[in-house]
Amino acid sequence: DHFETVRKAKDGRLIDLSVTVSPVKDASGAVIGGSKIARGITEQKRTAAALAAQEEWFRVALGSIGDGNIASDPHGRVTYMNNVAEALTGWSNDAANGKPLAEVFHIDNERTRQRVENPAGLVIRSGQVVGLANHTVLISRDGSERPISDSAAPIMDATGHVLGVVLVFRDFTEQRRAEEAMAEQREWFETTLESIGDA
């Protein structure tokens, strides 16, 4: 059998161990003893705990950002989405996990209705931060559309190797309405001025 346990050393320190216990058999197959192999794994446990704490810190940090954010691996598969991204895309983090980013983050050009290349692919190829062009709409899982602004950035290790991509995006609907209202007012004002006969 194989299991992990904690034992106390002679000096009182607690040590994490990986233990394997096996029967020792004679030539006829009868058990004549036991063999136990214990290997210290305290450092691996500490490293794993530190990594888990760091991952949790990053998840909490990303989750607290007011914009939608989605992280992917270097192959463009979703590894994390915050609550805002879930609401905007219509995908839950669990349902999206492991799916191609282009399937979860479906974006079209608002004017041409052509599919826009997913920015994650550009980031992975270039290793650079990429922003979306204007007039990009996010198509939610339920088919609803909303204009968005976004950027995508590489997640790199200390050597500059791309480990994945993080997308940060926001619903641009209210800003778009304000821009359209201003454009209508400007057009009305210009038309009104042109209709006045005096200089």
N, C-alpha and C positions, 0 to 999 in steps of 0.2 A: 504494500500500500504506500501511497505517497501523500504527504500532507505538510502544511506549514503550521508552525507553532512558535511560541515564545518560551525561552528557558532563561534561567538566572545563572550567570557566571559565578565563579567562586568569589569574585570581588563585589558581587551584588548587582552588576550591570545586567540589564535585560537584553537578550540577544534574539533576533528573529532567525529562525532556522527553517530550512527546507529538509524534511526528513523522509527517507525511503526505508521501509521495513520489508525484508524479503525472507522467505524460508530457506534454510540450508538443508538439502536432501542428500541422502546417501545414494549408492549405486542402484538400490532397489526402489528408490523414490520415496522412502520414508523420511519424514521430517526429523532431523537430528539436532536442529538448532535454528537460530535466527540471525539475520544480518541487518544492522542498522547503519545507514549512511546519513550523516547530518552535515549540512552545508550552511554556513552563515550567509544570510541574505539581508542583514540589517541595512547595509548601504543601499542596496537595490530598493528596499522598502522606503527609505528616506527619500531617495531620488524620485520614486513613483509618487510619494505623497506630495513632494514639492512641485512636481509637474502637474498633478491633479489640482493643487491649490492655485497654480498659475493659470491653468486652463479655466478654472472657475472664476478667477478674477477677470480674465479677458471676456468671458461670457457675460458676467455682470456688467462690465464696462460697456460692451457692445449693446447689451440689452437696455441700458439706460440712455442711450443716444436717442434723441427725438426723431431722427430720420430713420427710414428703413435701411437695414443693412443685411447683406447676405455674404457669407464667406464660402469659398469653394476650394477644393484641392487643386493641384496642378493640372488635373485632367478635366477641370471644369465641372465637377460634380459637387452639389451643394453639401456643405458640412455644418452650416449653422445659419439660422434666420432669427432676427429679433421679432418682437411682437408687432412692431410697425410694419415690417416687411411681410409678416403673415397677413395682416389686415389688408395691405395694398395688393398683394399677389393672389390672395385667396387660398394659399397653401399653408398648412401647418408645418412647423419645423420637422415634426416626425415624418409627415407624408413626403416632404421635399427632400429629406436627407438621402443622399446617394443618387438623386436624380440629376440629369444634365441641367446645368444652369439655364440654358436656352429654353428648356421646357417650363421651368418655374418662372423665369424672368423673361416673359414674352413681350418684346417691344417692336412697334411698327412706326414708320414715318406717318405722322398725322395727315399730311397732305397727299402723299403718293399711295399710301396704304401698303407700301412694300415693307417686308420684314427688315428690321435693322440688325446688322451683325451684332451679336452679343459682345459687349465690351470686354468680357473676361478673356475671350480668345485673343483680342488685340493686346491686352495686358500681358498675357502669358508669352506671346510671341515677342513683344518689344521690351518687356520688363519695365515699362513706363506707366505713369498715371495717364488715364484716358478719360475724357469727358464726352458726354453724349451731345450730338448735334441738337439744335433747336427743333421744336415740333416733333418730339418723340412721345408716343403714348404707350403706357403699360397696359397690356391686355390681361385682366385678372382671370383666374381660373373659371369664374362664372361668365366670362365674356364681357364684363363691364370694362370701360376704358377710362383712363385718366391721364392727363398730361403730366409728365414728370421731368425733373432735372436730376442729373446724377453724375457720379464719377466712379471710376474703378481704379484701384491701386493694387500693385503687387504686394504680397506678403513674402518677405525674403528672410533667409537665414543670415548669419553673420558673414558668410562667404559670398553673398549676393545671389545665391541659388533661389529661384522662385518656388516657394512652397505652396502657393495658392493665390487667390484673388479675393479682395473685399470690395463689394459694391455698396455705395452709399447713395440713397436716392430719396426724393421727397415728392409728395403730391403737389403739383403746380397749378391745380384747378383754380384756387382763389386768386392767385397772382394773374393767371390768364384772364379771368373774368374782369379784374381791375384794368388790365391792359386793354381789353376789348372795349370796356366802358369809356376809358380815356380816348381811345381812337374814335369812338362814335361821337363823343363830345367835341373833339378836334374837328372832325368832318362837319358837324353841325355848325360850329363856330365859323369855319372857313366858308361854308355855303351861305351863312347869314351875312358875313362881311362882303362877299361877292355880290349879293343881291342889293346892297345899298348903293344907290346911284351917286352919292356924293363921294368926293375924294376923302 
